[in-house]
Amino acid sequence: MHRRRFVATTALAAASPVLSPLAAAPEHALGSFDREVTEFMAARKIPGGALAVVKDGRLVHARGFGWADVERRTPVEATTLFRIASISKPVTGVAMLQLVERGKLTLDTRVRDLLPHQAVVPPGGKTDPRWKQITVRHCLQHTGGWDRDKGFDPMFRARQIATATGTPAPASADAVVKFMLGQPLDFDPGTRYAYSNFGYCVLGQIIEHVTGQSYETFVKASVLTPCGIKSMRLGRTLAAHRAERETRYYTLDNATADSLFPGTATKVPWPYGGFHLEAMDAHGGWLGSAVDLARFAAALRDPAKCPLLKADSWRELHAAPPAPVSRNDDGALKEVFYTCGWQARSIVGRAGMANYWHTGSLPGTRTLLVRRWDGLAWAALFNQRQEIPNLPDAAIDAAMHKAAAAVKEWPKEDLFPKFAV
């Protein structure tokens, strides 16, 4: 193991001992999870991580690993805040379904009818008429017509878009939408899947226009508070604006980027000025802890008891996209598809059952939230992203399923009441 000390904090022991680099974690019923996370982090030299595990709506394990701040030797706790990156999308998905329940819109409402933005069309260009076909459902299911692999991801072009729109740098979400309204689509809406951060940026702007509130205000009141989540908030880019209890973010090679922020150093650490987190609100801007995400997952476990959505809306949230998206040549639904904010995998041999998950990734951030068909769920958050071909960050997914398979008996206690924030 890398020469780094790992600190464990659990609900049962608020001040666990500092473990030596080679020491095994204290053994307990869910020790397999701790071993997998520790090995994953050690191999990749990740400074800090957090884990929370849910069984049948009960929090059965929550723990921090390593350092939230290496220089100050501040340990990660189960309630340490991380940039959760694209796990923000499931949160936005629930918010949109709530607006459907309230009669503010439908999933098939055309987004152009909901956006007050005026297009910024480049000289000699014209607006793409297919914009009028894009619906709320298309944005939720990544079928709106934007393909960052064929075109570009505007959420990472903050400087160029600010210049093009004549707005302050770095570009806001409002400016990004105005810019993109003047850009051509990459494919016909509703015909295929292509992951799009921008589609969720559009949804965030719709929430603000329809509700008359900021995106953050609406989501806190309507999505997070009913789950018992008190600490989640939108993050900010610059290190000087780090939230209370928020981890620091690291890169393996201390990578730097050109700062997007006027008045700051020309070169900055990638996580602190190389991208504009504030503009990523609805698709990647939230801060949350492992326990926060565990609460969110637990709230979505049972459609009959969900505090966020009515049963019909819950089913709509998890429904597969309409054909021809995610279909095999014979017309059958593919095993893996994207719903309204979640990746889904059908469980072979169990009709109607699926695992749902989402990952998140930014320089300095790697996150995972999983909801399994059998009542298990977990959140794993890390303050360093790797990009090492032979040590993929995605390996944490298989490691967590392996850890779950090794558990012989699940604890009966619910630890949620032990976490007040």
Buried (B, 14 or more C-beta within 10 A) or exposed (E): BEEBEBBBBBBBEEEBEEBEEEEEBBEBEBBBBBBBBBEBBBBBBBBBBBBBBBBBBBBBBBBBBBBBBBEEEBBBBBBBBBBBBBBBBBBBBBBBBBBBBEEBBEBEBBBBEBBEBEBBBEEEEEBBEBBEBBBBBBBBBBBBBBBBEEBBBBBBBBBBBBEBBEBEBBBBBBBBBBBBBBBEBBBEBBEBBBBBBBBBBBBBBBBBEBBEBBBBEBBBEBBBEBBBBBBBBBBBBBBEEBEEBBBBBBBBEEBBBEBBBEEBEEEBBBBBBBBBBBBBBBBBBBBBBBBBBBBBBBBBBEBEEBEBBBEEBBEBBBBBBBEEBBBEEEEEBBEEBBBBBBBBBBBEEEEEEBBBBBBBBBBBBBBBBBBBBEBBBBBBBBBBBBBEEEEEBEBBBEBBBEBBEEBEEBBEEBBBEBBEE
